[in-house]
Amino acid sequence: VQLQASGGGLVQAGGSLELSCAASGITFSSKTMSWYRQAPGKQRELVAIISSDSSTNYSDSVKGRFTISRDNAKNTVRLRMNSLKPEDTAVYYCNTRVGFRSYSGQGTLVTVSS
């Protein structure tokens, strides 16, 4: 299983970014995919999740600002982030599970300046 996240960068508060995660080694269309983030000195937290039927759920901290989506034809999951805040600064990871095992990519850094 390989998950390759991209799209991070430096953005000013109020700006937008879109993260992408290309997956391989899995039957992507049947998998629940998620985005986590980990800020410096903090625990990793679940940001957004999308199931195989494209139903979604979000953490309260990003609800209304972030949108998770999936493209089964391209084995890709995306995270559109609008109205970014400095507290959104973190390394963002995409994640999936195969059986009892959890897989995360290498992460992509998002830095939001005030």
C-alpha positions in Angstrom: 0.0 0.0 0.0 1.4 3.4 -1.0 -0.2 6.8 -0.2 1.5 9.8 -1.7 0.3 13.1 -0.4 1.0 16.5 -2.1 -0.2 20.0 -2.3 1.0 21.5 1.0 2.7 24.8 1.2 2.7 28.2 2.8 -0.4 30.3 2.7 -1.7 33.4 4.4 -4.6 33.2 6.8 -7.9 33.2 4.9 -6.4 31.5 1.9 -7.0 28.2 0.4 -5.1 25.0 -0.5 -6.0 21.7 -2.0 -4.2 18.5 -0.9 -4.2 15.4 -3.0 -3.3 11.8 -2.1 -2.6 9.2 -4.7 -3.2 5.7 -3.6 -1.8 2.4 -5.0 -1.8 -1.2 -3.9 -5.4 -1.1 -2.7 -8.9 -1.5 -4.2 -9.4 2.2 -3.9 -13.1 2.4 -4.7 -13.9 0.1 -1.8 -11.8 1.9 0.8 -12.7 4.5 3.4 -10.1 7.2 3.1 -9.2 9.9 5.6 -7.0 12.9 6.3 -5.3 13.4 9.6 -3.1 16.2 10.7 -0.4 16.6 13.3 0.7 20.0 14.6 4.0 20.5 16.3 3.8 19.2 19.9 0.3 17.9 19.4 -1.3 14.5 18.9 -2.4 13.4 15.4 -6.1 14.3 14.9 -8.7 13.1 12.4 -9.7 15.9 10.1 -12.0 14.4 7.5 -13.2 11.0 6.3 -14.9 9.7 3.2 -16.4 6.3 2.9 -16.6 4.1 -0.2 -20.1 5.5 -0.9 -18.7 9.1 -0.6 -20.4 9.9 2.6 -18.3 12.3 4.6 -17.6 13.4 8.1 -15.4 16.2 9.5 -13.9 17.3 12.7 -15.7 20.3 14.3 -12.6 22.4 13.9 -12.8 22.2 10.1 -16.4 21.7 9.4 -17.7 24.2 6.8 -14.2 25.1 5.7 -12.7 21.8 4.4 -14.1 19.5 1.8 -13.0 15.9 1.3 -13.6 14.2 -2.0 -12.5 11.2 -4.0 -11.9 10.3 -7.6 -12.1 6.6 -7.9 -11.0 6.7 -11.6 -7.7 8.3 -10.5 -7.3 6.5 -7.1 -7.1 9.9 -5.5 -8.5 11.6 -2.4 -8.5 15.3 -2.1 -8.9 17.8 0.7 -10.0 21.3 -0.2 -9.1 23.7 2.6 -10.7 27.2 2.6 -10.6 30.0 5.1 -7.3 28.7 6.5 -6.3 29.7 10.0 -2.9 29.7 11.6 -4.1 26.8 13.9 -4.5 24.7 10.7 -0.7 24.6 10.5 0.3 20.9 10.6 1.6 18.0 8.6 -1.4 16.4 6.8 -1.5 12.7 6.2 -3.9 10.6 4.2 -4.8 7.3 5.7 -6.6 4.1 4.9 -7.0 0.7 6.6 -6.5 -2.7 5.2 -7.8 -5.3 7.6 -6.5 -4.3 11.0 -3.6 -2.4 9.7 -3.6 1.4 9.2 -1.5 3.0 6.4 -0.5 6.6 6.2 1.6 8.4 3.6 4.6 10.6 4.3 2.5 13.7 4.9 2.5 17.1 3.4 3.2 20.3 5.4 0.7 23.1 5.5 1.8 26.3 7.1 -0.7 29.2 7.6 0.8 32.5 8.4 -1.1 35.2 10.3 
